[in-house]
Amino acid sequence: MTQKYIRQINRKLVYDMKEDKNKYLAMGIPLGLCFGACIGIIIGIVMNGGNFIFCIPLGAGLGMLIGIVVGSVLDSNNKK
């Protein structure tokens, strides 16, 4: 690809990010997913049981749910 084409794509991406009305929701989902999975791993280690395989998806799911709620609340506060 040429440098000019890459610059055009970068400008478009930056412009789209500035115009994004749900930027906190878009950040909350992956952050909640990652933090929830980490918390699930820690809980699985502390529990020290055979259900370690279920701690990671449950933690990730709950983290994603919390990320959606927090992101939606922050975005709704910014629209006012």
MOPAC internal coordinates of N, CA, C and O (Angstrom, degrees):
PM7 1SCF
backbone

  N    0.0000 0     0.00 0     0.00 0    0    0    0
  C    1.4450 1     0.00 0     0.00 0    1    0    0
  C    1.5267 1   109.56 1     0.00 0    2    1    0
  O    1.2310 1   121.81 1   -29.58 1    3    2    1
  N    1.2807 1   114.14 1   150.42 1    3    2    1
  C    1.4597 1   118.02 1   179.23 1    5    3    2
  C    1.5265 1   110.22 1   -84.71 1    6    5    3
  O    1.2310 1   121.43 1   -19.65 1    7    6    5
  N    1.3153 1   114.87 1   160.35 1    7    6    5
  C    1.4652 1   120.35 1  -179.60 1    9    7    6
  C    1.5291 1   111.53 1   -64.52 1   10    9    7
  O    1.2310 1   120.49 1   144.23 1   11   10    9
  N    1.3220 1   116.67 1   -35.77 1   11   10    9
  C    1.4644 1   120.79 1  -179.20 1   13   11   10
  C    1.5294 1   110.50 1   -64.31 1   14   13   11
  O    1.2310 1   120.56 1   137.09 1   15   14   13
  N    1.3163 1   116.53 1   -42.91 1   15   14   13
  C    1.4615 1   121.20 1   179.72 1   17   15   14
  C    1.5295 1   110.86 1   -64.99 1   18   17   15
  O    1.2310 1   120.48 1   139.33 1   19   18   17
  N    1.3224 1   116.68 1   -40.67 1   19   18   17
  C    1.4632 1   120.84 1   179.12 1   21   19   18
  C    1.5245 1   110.56 1   -65.14 1   22   21   19
  O    1.2310 1   119.88 1   139.56 1   23   22   21
  N    1.3386 1   117.84 1   -40.44 1   23   22   21
  C    1.4687 1   120.98 1   177.53 1   25   23   22
  C    1.5247 1   111.29 1   -63.08 1   26   25   23
  O    1.2310 1   120.06 1   140.72 1   27   26   25
  N    1.3287 1   117.49 1   -39.28 1   27   26   25
  C    1.4597 1   120.68 1   178.75 1   29   27   26
  C    1.5253 1   110.85 1   -63.92 1   30   29   27
  O    1.2310 1   120.72 1   138.49 1   31   30   29
  N    1.3168 1   116.24 1   -41.51 1   31   30   29
  C    1.4638 1   119.72 1   178.94 1   33   31   30
  C    1.5247 1   110.18 1   -65.05 1   34   33   31
  O    1.2310 1   120.15 1   136.61 1   35   34   33
  N    1.3291 1   117.31 1   -43.39 1   35   34   33
  C    1.4644 1   120.80 1   179.71 1   37   35   34
  C    1.5204 1   111.60 1   -62.85 1   38   37   35
  O    1.2310 1   119.92 1   138.90 1   39   38   37
  N    1.3313 1   117.76 1   -41.10 1   39   38   37
  C    1.4722 1   120.55 1   177.76 1   41   39   38
  C    1.5196 1   110.95 1   -62.51 1   42   41   39
  O    1.2310 1   120.59 1   138.19 1   43   42   41
  N    1.3240 1   116.48 1   -41.81 1   43   42   41
  C    1.4571 1   120.12 1   179.80 1   45   43   42
  C    1.5251 1   110.62 1   -64.74 1   46   45   43
  O    1.2310 1   119.84 1   138.27 1   47   46   45
  N    1.3248 1   117.91 1   -41.73 1   47   46   45
  C    1.4594 1   120.86 1   179.19 1   49   47   46
  C    1.5221 1   111.52 1   -64.85 1   50   49   47
  O    1.2310 1   120.17 1   137.67 1   51   50   49
  N    1.3172 1   117.29 1   -42.33 1   51   50   49
  C    1.4672 1   120.86 1   178.82 1   53   51   50
  C    1.5201 1   110.13 1   -65.05 1   54   53   51
  O    1.2310 1   119.73 1   138.62 1   55   54   53
  N    1.3255 1   118.13 1   -41.38 1   55   54   53
  C    1.4606 1   121.32 1   178.88 1   57   55   54
  C    1.5238 1   110.29 1   -64.54 1   58   57   55
  O    1.2310 1   120.27 1   137.94 1   59   58   57
  N    1.3382 1   117.08 1   -42.06 1   59   58   57
  C    1.4585 1   120.22 1   179.34 1   61   59   58
  C    1.5216 1   111.50 1   -64.42 1   62   61   59
  O    1.2310 1   120.25 1   143.99 1   63   62   61
  N    1.3270 1   117.12 1   -36.01 1   63   62   61
  C    1.4580 1   120.09 1   178.95 1   65   63   62
  C    1.5210 1   111.17 1   -69.05 1   66   65   63
  O    1.2310 1   119.87 1   145.37 1   67   66   65
  N    1.3310 1   117.85 1   -34.63 1   67   66   65
  C    1.4627 1   120.43 1   178.70 1   69   67   66
  C    1.5201 1   111.27 1   -70.23 1   70   69   67
  O    1.2310 1   120.28 1   147.56 1   71   70   69
  N    1.3149 1   117.06 1   -32.44 1   71   70   69
  C    1.4560 1   121.52 1  -178.21 1   73   71   70
  C    1.5274 1   112.88 1   -88.27 1   74   73   71
  O    1.2310 1   119.67 1   178.79 1   75   74   73
  N    1.3228 1   118.24 1    -1.21 1   75   74   73
  C    1.4573 1   121.87 1  -177.06 1   77   75   74
  C    1.5207 1   109.93 1   -69.79 1   78   77   75
  O    1.2310 1   120.54 1   -55.35 1   79   78   77
  N    1.3131 1   116.57 1   124.65 1   79   78   77
  C    1.4520 1   120.84 1  -178.30 1   81   79   78
  C    1.5263 1   112.14 1   -90.25 1   82   81   79
  O    1.2310 1   120.07 1   167.39 1   83   82   81
  N    1.3187 1   117.48 1   -12.61 1   83   82   81
  C    1.4622 1   121.58 1  -179.47 1   85   83   82
  C    1.5222 1   110.90 1  -118.11 1   86   85   83
  O    1.2310 1   120.36 1  -135.52 1   87   86   85
  N    1.3177 1   116.91 1    44.48 1   87   86   85
  C    1.4584 1   118.76 1  -174.11 1   89   87   86
  C    1.5229 1   111.97 1   -69.91 1   90   89   87
  O    1.2310 1   119.39 1   146.39 1   91   90   89
  N    1.3360 1   118.77 1   -33.61 1   91   90   89
  C    1.4616 1   119.50 1   178.65 1   93   91   90
  C    1.5212 1   111.08 1   -71.90 1   94   93   91
  O    1.2310 1   120.28 1   145.34 1   95   94   93
  N    1.3084 1   117.07 1   -34.66 1   95   94   93
  C    1.4600 1   120.06 1   176.11 1   97   95   94
  C    1.5218 1   110.37 1   -66.71 1   98   97   95
  O    1.2310 1   120.79 1   139.79 1   99   98   97
  N    1.3269 1   116.10 1   -40.21 1   99   98   97
  C    1.4630 1   120.15 1   178.97 1  101   99   98
  C    1.5244 1   111.46 1   -67.30 1  102  101   99
  O    1.2310 1   119.76 1   152.99 1  103  102  101
  N    1.3173 1   118.06 1   -27.01 1  103  102  101
  C    1.4701 1   120.58 1   176.12 1  105  103  102
  C    1.5223 1   111.12 1   -86.81 1  106  105  103
  O    1.2310 1   120.03 1   148.71 1  107  106  105
  N    1.3198 1   117.55 1   -31.29 1  107  106  105
  C    1.4604 1   120.83 1  -175.65 1  109  107  106
  C    1.5101 1   113.99 1   -70.22 1  110  109  107
  O    1.2310 1   120.12 1   144.84 1  111  110  109
  N    1.3285 1   117.38 1   -35.16 1  111  110  109
  C    1.4615 1   120.20 1  -177.72 1  113  111  110
  C    1.5264 1   111.73 1   -65.00 1  114  113  111
  O    1.2310 1   118.91 1   124.90 1  115  114  113
  N    1.3459 1   119.68 1   -55.10 1  115  114  113
  C    1.4707 1   117.23 1  -179.01 1  117  115  114
  C    1.5296 1   113.77 1   -68.65 1  118  117  115
  O    1.2310 1   120.14 1   145.70 1  119  118  117
  N    1.3433 1   117.33 1   -34.30 1  119  118  117
  C    1.4658 1   119.03 1   177.78 1  121  119  118
  C    1.5270 1   111.10 1   -66.06 1  122  121  119
  O    1.2310 1   120.55 1   137.28 1  123  122  121
  N    1.3210 1   116.55 1   -42.72 1  123  122  121
  C    1.4619 1   119.96 1   177.11 1  125  123  122
  C    1.5149 1   111.89 1   -63.35 1  126  125  123
  O    1.2310 1   120.70 1   142.28 1  127  126  125
  N    1.3192 1   116.26 1   -37.72 1  127  126  125
  C    1.4630 1   120.93 1   178.16 1  129  127  126
  C    1.5225 1   110.61 1   -63.35 1  130  129  127
  O    1.2310 1   120.29 1   133.54 1  131  130  129
  N    1.3207 1   117.05 1   -46.46 1  131  130  129
  C    1.4778 1   120.97 1  -178.97 1  133  131  130
  C    1.5240 1   111.50 1   -67.48 1  134  133  131
  O    1.2310 1   120.35 1   131.63 1  135  134  133
  N    1.3374 1   116.94 1   -48.37 1  135  134  133
  C    1.4600 1   119.38 1  -179.11 1  137  135  134
  C    1.5292 1   111.27 1   -65.55 1  138  137  135
  O    1.2310 1   120.29 1   143.04 1  139  138  137
  N    1.3162 1   117.06 1   -36.96 1  139  138  137
  C    1.4621 1   119.99 1   177.90 1  141  139  138
  C    1.5167 1   112.13 1   -65.28 1  142  141  139
  O    1.2310 1   120.32 1   140.48 1  143  142  141
  N    1.3228 1   116.99 1   -39.52 1  143  142  141
  C    1.4653 1   119.80 1   177.28 1  145  143  142
  C    1.5232 1   110.56 1   -65.12 1  146  145  143
  O    1.2310 1   120.34 1   140.07 1  147  146  145
  N    1.3308 1   116.96 1   -39.93 1  147  146  145
  C    1.4793 1   120.26 1   177.80 1  149  147  146
  C    1.5232 1   110.89 1   -64.06 1  150  149  147
  O    1.2310 1   120.54 1   137.20 1  151  150  149
  N    1.3146 1   116.58 1   -42.80 1  151  150  149
  C    1.4625 1   119.94 1   178.36 1  153  151  150
  C    1.5250 1   110.14 1   -65.84 1  154  153  151
  O    1.2310 1   120.20 1   142.37 1  155  154  153
  N    1.3277 1   117.22 1   -37.63 1  155  154  153
  C    1.4619 1   120.52 1   176.15 1  157  155  154
  C    1.5143 1   112.36 1   -62.47 1  158  157  155
  O    1.2310 1   120.18 1   141.41 1  159  158  157
  N    1.3248 1   117.27 1   -38.59 1  159  158  157
  C    1.4670 1   120.73 1   177.02 1  161  159  158
  C    1.5222 1   110.12 1   -64.78 1  162  161  159
  O    1.2310 1   120.42 1   135.81 1  163  162  161
  N    1.3342 1   116.80 1   -44.19 1  163  162  161
  C    1.4684 1   120.26 1   179.94 1  165  163  162
  C    1.5248 1   110.68 1   -63.45 1  166  165  163
  O    1.2310 1   120.18 1   136.71 1  167  166  165
  N    1.3183 1   117.27 1   -43.29 1  167  166  165
  C    1.4668 1   120.47 1   178.42 1  169  167  166
  C    1.5219 1   110.39 1   -64.23 1  170  169  167
  O    1.2310 1   120.16 1   140.52 1  171  170  169
  N    1.3281 1   117.29 1   -39.48 1  171  170  169
  C    1.4581 1   120.38 1   177.85 1  173  171  170
  C    1.5132 1   112.61 1   -63.53 1  174  173  171
  O    1.2310 1   120.27 1   143.17 1  175  174  173
  N    1.3202 1   117.09 1   -36.83 1  175  174  173
  C    1.4683 1   120.53 1   177.82 1  177  175  174
  C    1.5288 1   110.18 1   -69.38 1  178  177  175
  O    1.2310 1   120.44 1   138.17 1  179  178  177
  N    1.3328 1   116.76 1   -41.83 1  179  178  177
  C    1.4619 1   120.64 1  -178.80 1  181  179  178
  C    1.5276 1   110.65 1   -67.41 1  182  181  179
  O    1.2310 1   120.22 1   138.69 1  183  182  181
  N    1.3230 1   117.18 1   -41.31 1  183  182  181
  C    1.4631 1   120.37 1  -179.52 1  185  183  182
  C    1.5192 1   111.54 1   -67.02 1  186  185  183
  O    1.2310 1   120.50 1   147.10 1  187  186  185
  N    1.3284 1   116.64 1   -32.90 1  187  186  185
  C    1.4586 1   122.59 1   175.16 1  189  187  186
  C    1.5268 1   112.41 1    54.67 1  190  189  187
  O    1.2310 1   120.92 1  -144.89 1  191  190  189
  N    1.3118 1   115.84 1    35.11 1  191  190  189
  C    1.4510 1   119.51 1  -179.58 1  193  191  190
  C    1.5167 1   111.78 1  -110.70 1  194  193  191
  O    1.2310 1   121.02 1     7.24 1  195  194  193
  N    1.3070 1   115.65 1  -172.76 1  195  194  193
  C    1.4530 1   120.77 1  -179.83 1  197  195  194
  C    1.5158 1   113.08 1   -82.56 1  198  197  195
  O    1.2310 1   119.84 1   175.75 1  199  198  197
  N    1.3149 1   117.92 1    -4.25 1  199  198  197
  C    1.4599 1   121.46 1  -177.60 1  201  199  198
  C    1.5182 1   112.65 1   -94.06 1  202  201  199
  O    1.2310 1   120.23 1  -156.49 1  203  202  201
  N    1.3181 1   117.16 1    23.51 1  203  202  201
  C    1.4659 1   121.36 1  -179.33 1  205  203  202
  C    1.5228 1   111.15 1   -60.25 1  206  205  203
  O    1.2310 1   120.23 1   147.43 1  207  206  205
  N    1.3241 1   117.17 1   -32.57 1  207  206  205
  C    1.4677 1   120.89 1  -177.44 1  209  207  206
  C    1.5335 1   110.92 1   -66.12 1  210  209  207
  O    1.2310 1   120.01 1   154.75 1  211  210  209
  N    1.3278 1   117.59 1   -25.25 1  211  210  209
  C    1.4602 1   120.44 1  -178.98 1  213  211  210
  C    1.5246 1   112.73 1   -90.08 1  214  213  211
  O    1.2310 1   119.99 1   163.57 1  215  214  213
  N    1.3206 1   117.62 1   -16.43 1  215  214  213
  C    1.4709 1   120.45 1  -177.50 1  217  215  214
  C    1.5238 1   112.00 1   -69.71 1  218  217  215
  O    1.2310 1   120.06 1   142.39 1  219  218  217
  N    1.3184 1   117.48 1   -37.61 1  219  218  217
  C    1.4673 1   120.22 1  -177.44 1  221  219  218
  C    1.5306 1   111.39 1   -66.98 1  222  221  219
  O    1.2310 1   118.78 1   128.53 1  223  222  221
  N    1.3496 1   119.93 1   -51.47 1  223  222  221
  C    1.4751 1   117.81 1   179.60 1  225  223  222
  C    1.5243 1   113.61 1   -66.46 1  226  225  223
  O    1.2310 1   120.34 1   145.29 1  227  226  225
  N    1.3292 1   116.96 1   -34.71 1  227  226  225
  C    1.4664 1   118.16 1   177.97 1  229  227  226
  C    1.5223 1   111.22 1   -66.91 1  230  229  227
  O    1.2310 1   120.53 1   137.28 1  231  230  229
  N    1.3241 1   116.59 1   -42.72 1  231  230  229
  C    1.4635 1   120.05 1   177.49 1  233  231  230
  C    1.5153 1   111.67 1   -63.88 1  234  233  231
  O    1.2310 1   120.51 1   138.59 1  235  234  233
  N    1.3400 1   116.63 1   -41.41 1  235  234  233
  C    1.4636 1   119.99 1   179.32 1  237  235  234
  C    1.5271 1   111.07 1   -65.82 1  238  237  235
  O    1.2310 1   120.47 1   139.68 1  239  238  237
  N    1.3204 1   116.70 1   -40.32 1  239  238  237
  C    1.4637 1   120.20 1   178.79 1  241  239  238
  C    1.5141 1   112.27 1   -64.94 1  242  241  239
  O    1.2310 1   120.71 1   135.35 1  243  242  241
  N    1.3285 1   116.25 1   -44.65 1  243  242  241
  C    1.4685 1   119.37 1   178.28 1  245  243  242
  C    1.5259 1   111.34 1   -66.88 1  246  245  243
  O    1.2310 1   120.49 1   141.06 1  247  246  245
  N    1.3256 1   116.67 1   -38.94 1  247  246  245
  C    1.4615 1   119.89 1   177.43 1  249  247  246
  C    1.5168 1   111.96 1   -63.44 1  250  249  247
  O    1.2310 1   120.77 1   139.92 1  251  250  249
  N    1.3357 1   116.13 1   -40.08 1  251  250  249
  C    1.4588 1   119.50 1   178.61 1  253  251  250
  C    1.5295 1   110.45 1   -66.45 1  254  253  251
  O    1.2310 1   120.43 1   139.82 1  255  254  253
  N    1.3255 1   116.78 1   -40.18 1  255  254  253
  C    1.4605 1   120.59 1   177.57 1  257  255  254
  C    1.5257 1   110.98 1   -61.63 1  258  257  255
  O    1.2310 1   120.56 1   136.14 1  259  258  257
  N    1.3220 1   116.53 1   -43.86 1  259  258  257
  C    1.4671 1   120.40 1   177.69 1  261  259  258
  C    1.5286 1   110.32 1   -64.76 1  262  261  259
  O    1.2310 1   120.22 1   140.56 1  263  262  261
  N    1.3391 1   117.18 1   -39.44 1  263  262  261
  C    1.4623 1   120.97 1   177.46 1  265  263  262
  C    1.5202 1   112.43 1   -62.73 1  266  265  263
  O    1.2310 1   120.42 1   141.63 1  267  266  265
  N    1.3265 1   116.80 1   -38.37 1  267  266  265
  C    1.4705 1   120.58 1   178.08 1  269  267  266
  C    1.5240 1   110.23 1   -65.87 1  270  269  267
  O    1.2310 1   120.49 1   134.99 1  271  270  269
  N    1.3215 1   116.67 1   -45.01 1  271  270  269
  C    1.4671 1   120.27 1  -178.58 1  273  271  270
  C    1.5263 1   110.84 1   -64.53 1  274  273  271
  O    1.2310 1   120.63 1   131.75 1  275  274  273
  N    1.3337 1   116.41 1   -48.25 1  275  274  273
  C    1.4700 1   119.88 1  -179.05 1  277  275  274
  C    1.5287 1   110.93 1   -64.19 1  278  277  275
  O    1.2310 1   120.06 1   136.53 1  279  278  277
  N    1.3268 1   117.49 1   -43.47 1  279  278  277
  C    1.4644 1   120.75 1   178.98 1  281  279  278
  C    1.5164 1   112.36 1   -63.03 1  282  281  279
  O    1.2310 1   120.41 1   140.36 1  283  282  281
  N    1.3303 1   116.83 1   -39.64 1  283  282  281
  C    1.4663 1   120.05 1   178.75 1  285  283  282
  C    1.5199 1   111.57 1   -66.63 1  286  285  283
  O    1.2310 1   120.64 1   139.34 1  287  286  285
  N    1.3246 1   116.38 1   -40.66 1  287  286  285
  C    1.4694 1   119.90 1   179.06 1  289  287  286
  C    1.5236 1   110.27 1   -64.79 1  290  289  287
  O    1.2310 1   120.28 1   134.75 1  291  290  289
  N    1.3318 1   117.06 1   -45.25 1  291  290  289
  C    1.4673 1   119.78 1   179.83 1  293  291  290
  C    1.5267 1   111.62 1   -64.48 1  294  293  291
  O    1.2310 1   120.18 1   140.45 1  295  294  293
  N    1.3307 1   117.25 1   -39.55 1  295  294  293
  C    1.4633 1   119.49 1   178.45 1  297  295  294
  C    1.5225 1   111.71 1   -68.04 1  298  297  295
  O    1.2310 1   120.05 1   142.77 1  299  298  297
  N    1.3239 1   117.50 1   -37.23 1  299  298  297
  C    1.4652 1   118.68 1   179.47 1  301  299  298
  C    1.5258 1   110.80 1   -69.01 1  302  301  299
  O    1.2310 1   120.05 1   148.07 1  303  302  301
  N    1.3329 1   117.50 1   -31.93 1  303  302  301
  C    1.4708 1   119.97 1   176.62 1  305  303  302
  C    1.5215 1   111.40 1   -69.52 1  306  305  303
  O    1.2310 1   119.80 1   148.25 1  307  306  305
  N    1.3230 1   117.98 1   -31.75 1  307  306  305
  C    1.4671 1   121.08 1  -179.73 1  309  307  306
  C    1.5241 1   112.60 1   -76.17 1  310  309  307
  O    1.2310 1   119.79 1   155.97 1  311  310  309
  N    1.3188 1   118.01 1   -24.03 1  311  310  309
  C    1.4662 1   120.61 1  -178.56 1  313  311  310
  C    1.5170 1   112.12 1   -77.74 1  314  313  311
  O    1.2310 1   120.27 1   163.02 1  315  314  313
  N    1.3223 1   117.09 1   -16.98 1  315  314  313
  C    1.4718 1   120.02 1  -177.96 1  317  315  314
  C    1.4964 1   111.08 1   -78.42 1  318  317  315
  O    1.2310 1   120.10 1   180.00 1  319  318  317

